[in-house]
Amino acid sequence: MDLNAVAAFVAVANEGTFSGGARAIGIPKGSISRKISGLEETLGVRLFHRTTRKVTLTQIGQRYYQKCRRAMDELDAAHQLIDDTAAAPKGVLRISAPAAFGEGVFAKWVATFLETYPETRVETLLSDNFLDLIEHRIDIAFRFGELQDSTLIARKLTTIRHILCASPAYLEKHGTPEGIEQLRQHVSIVHSASLGDNSWSLIGPDGQECTAFTIPRLAGRSMELVRNAALSGLGIALLPENLAKNALELGRLVRVLPGVTTPEQGFYALYPSSRQLSTNVKAFLEIVDVKELEGISAPQ
């Protein structure tokens, strides 16, 4: 078996075109086409459906790709193990993070990493979906919530809890709710992409979980925007406790329903357990400063 042909096949499957696959592994387009044709002849099956614009995997090609991709990842990990014994961070680091996370501290960490290690490059996949780390060749992912996949290793970075806050001006004008049910009479600022997200999951003073409904007036994926809107008196907001702390101490915000909070939520760094932890991942995790996560929050 020609491993270079297998690598060419995986590259084309990853990129979706022969030209993209050729660029990914640094060989001419004609060469990669010949390698895959030779591989198909050796295997006695067609791996791709070919058109003038793109290539797609056949059914057997898709199954073959899943096995080959994992094998190539293992080979990469073996080479990385050797490189890690002597080399400084270099090459490509693929990172996945929640969409809103890319706007703040995450971008700072990436910039610091690239400045500190000039031979590195970074690819980021910002998505609120739980992407398959192996399928998308992700080296490290940052995610909210409990770990579901036993093939991953999770490092807990922080625990987040939210509290209800509003400005003194808003409360003076609209009144202060005395119970969770009264929140439906108030306008809110929601950490979401949609004004249709009109409910919050809360824990009442009795320790029971409940759902509170509000009237969203402003929705945004930036938690800084949500806090600033609350400071401006636009409505009640559900803010990370640490992010609201300074404004509460200065009296610029007031805690609404002090006995009410949200379930605690963990924020984790995840990486595949099947891979040797690379120098790149180790170096990036050293840059991660949990003290800078006070404003991080999953969309409600």
N, C-alpha and C positions, 0 to 999 in steps of 0.2 A: 504494500500500500504506500503510495506517494503522499506523505504528510503535507507537502507543499500544495498538492492538489486539494486535499481536505481543507487546508487553511484558505485556499482560494474560494472553495465552495461556501464555507462559513462566511467569508467576507462579502460575497455577492448576496447571500441570503440576508445578511445584516443590513446591507445598504440598499437592496432592491433593484440594483442595476449592475451590469458588468463594469461600466466605467467607474461607478462608485466603489465597487469592490476592488478594482485595480488601484484606485487612488489610496484606498485604506491600507493596502499591503505593499504599495510602491512598485508595481510591475505594470507593463503595457497592457492595454485592454485586449489586444490580440492574444497575448500570452495567457491571460486568465481564462479567456474563452477556450483556448486549446486545452488547458489543464482540466477544465470542468468537462469538456467533451471526452477527454481521455478517462476521467474518473467515471463518467456515465458508461463508457464502453467497458471498463473493467468490472463495474458492478452489474452491468446488464440491465439497467433501468434508466428511465428518464427522470432527472431530479428537478428540472425546471420546465415550466411552460414559457416559451419565448415569444415576444411580440417585438415590433420595431421600437417600442417606447419603454417597455419594462419586462422584467422577468418575475414570475411567481413560482413558488414551490409547488410541486405535485404533491399528492397525498403521501406517497412514500418518501418524497423529498423532505417534507415537513417532519416526518418521524425520524429520518436519518439526520436532519439538521439538529434536532433536539439532543440526540446522543453525541454528535460531533461537537456541538457547541460546548457541552459540558466537558468533553475530553480536551478540547483546546483550552478551556479555562484552567483545567488541571495542569496542562503543560505550561501555561503562562505562570501559574502559581509556583511550579517547580523552578522555572527560570527566575522568578521573583525571589524565591527563597535563597538562591545563590547570590543574586544581586544585592539582597538586603544585608548580607554579611559585611559588605565593604562600601556600598554606594550610598551617597546622599540621595534624598528624594529627587526623582526625575521622571519624565514621561507623563502620561495622562492619568488624571484622577477623575473618576466619574462619581458625581454626588447627586443624590436626590433629596429634595426637601419640600415641605408644603409651599404652595404658591405664594402666600403672603409673607413667608419667611424670607424670601429673596429680596425684600425691599429694605431690610435693615441690617441687623448685626451679621447675618449670614454673608452678605456682600462684603462686609468688613473683614470677616475671617478669610474669605477667598482671596481678597486683595493682599492681606498679610501673608498668606501662604505663598502666593505667586511672587511677592517681593522678596520673601525670605529664601525661596528656593527657585532661582532663575531658570533651572532646567526643567521645571514642571509646567504642565498645561492642565486646565480644568474644564470639564464638561459638566454642566448643571442641568438637571431635569426637575423643573419646578412643577409639582402637581400635588393635588390633594388626594389623588388616588394612591392606593397601596401597590406600587409597581413591584413586579417580581424582580428581585435583585439579580438573580442569575440570568434570566431571560434578557434583561436590559443591560447586563454587564456593569452593574452599579457596584462601586467599591464600598461606599458608605452611604447610608440614608438616615435622615432625621425625621422622626415620626412621633405623633401623639398617640396615646392609648397603649393598652397592654399588648405584649408580643403574642401573636397568633401562630407564627411559623416556627416550628421547632428546629428548622435548618439554619436559623439565624441566631446570632449572638447580639444581645441587647445591653447597652450601657446606659443606665438611667442618669440623665443630666440634671433634671430638676423636677419638682412637683409644683403644679400651678393650681391656684384656687382663685375664684372670681367673687367680687362683691358688687353690690348695687350702689351706684354713686350718682349724685347730681350736684349742680352748683347751687349755692344759697339763693341766687337770683331766681333760678327756675322754681325752687321749692316755695319761695315767697310768693311767686306769681300763680303757681298752679296747685299749691298745697303739697303736704307730705303724705304719701300713702301709709296707712297704718296696718295693712295686711297685704298678703300676696295677691288676693283677689282684686284689690284696688289698683294694682298695676295696669289692668286693662283700661283704666280711665286716663292713663298717662301716655305721652309720646316718648319714644325711645330712640337711641342711636344703637344700631346693631352692627356687630363685627361679622359681616356677611356680604356676599356679592348681590344679594337680592332683598328688596323691601318686603318680599313675601315671607321671609323668615321672621315671623311675629311671635315666636314663643321662646322661652328660656327654661331650661331644666334646672331646678333649684332644690335645695335642701332647706326645709322650714325649721323653725325653732325647736320643733319636736323631733327633729332628726329624720323625718320622712321626706322622700323625694316627691316632687310635684312639678307640674308644668304651669308656668305663668305666661299670660298673653298680654301683649302691649300693642301700641300703635306706632310702628316704625316710621320715623320721619326722615332718617338718613341712614344709609347702608354703605359700608366701606370695608375693604379688605385690610386696611391699615389700622392697627390698634392705636397708633399715635393719632390718627385722624379721629377715631372714636373718643379718645380721651380729650383732645382739644375741643371737639364739638360739645362734650359734656361741660368743660370749663367755660365755654361760651354761652351756656344756658339753653342749649337746644333740646335737651331731654334727659332722661335717665339712661345710664349706660351700665353695662356689666363689664367691669374692668378687672384685669389681673391685680391681685392685692398689692403686690410690690410696685406695680406701675402707678397705682393711685396713692401710695403711701405719702409721698412728699406733698401732693396737693391737699390731702386730708389734714396733714400736720399744719399747713399754712392756712387752712380754712377756706381754700379755694374750691374744695369739694366737700360734700357732706355725705356720710354713709347713710343710705336709705335702707330701712328694715335691717338694723344691725344684727339681728339673730339669724338672718338668711344668708346663705352662701351657695356654692356649687359643689358637686362632687370633685374631689381632688383628681387631677389629671397628670399623668406622667409624660415627660418628654424624653425621648430616647435617641441614642445613636445606634444604628443597626448595621451589621455587616455579616456576610456569609460565613457560617461556621466551617464550611468545606475548604475555605481558602486560608493560607497562611496570612496573618495580618501584615500587610505590606508596609514598607517604610513610608510611603506616601500617606496611608491612612493614619499610621502612628503620629506622623508629623502634623497632620491636620488636627487630630484630636488634642495634641498638645497646645494648639492655638485656641481651641474652643474654651471660652471663659464663661462659666455658668453664671457669673455675676452679671453678665450682659444680657441674660435671658429674661430680665424682669418684665419686659413688655411683650414677650412672645405669648401667643394664644392661638388655639385652634378656633376657626369660625364657629359661632354658636349655632 
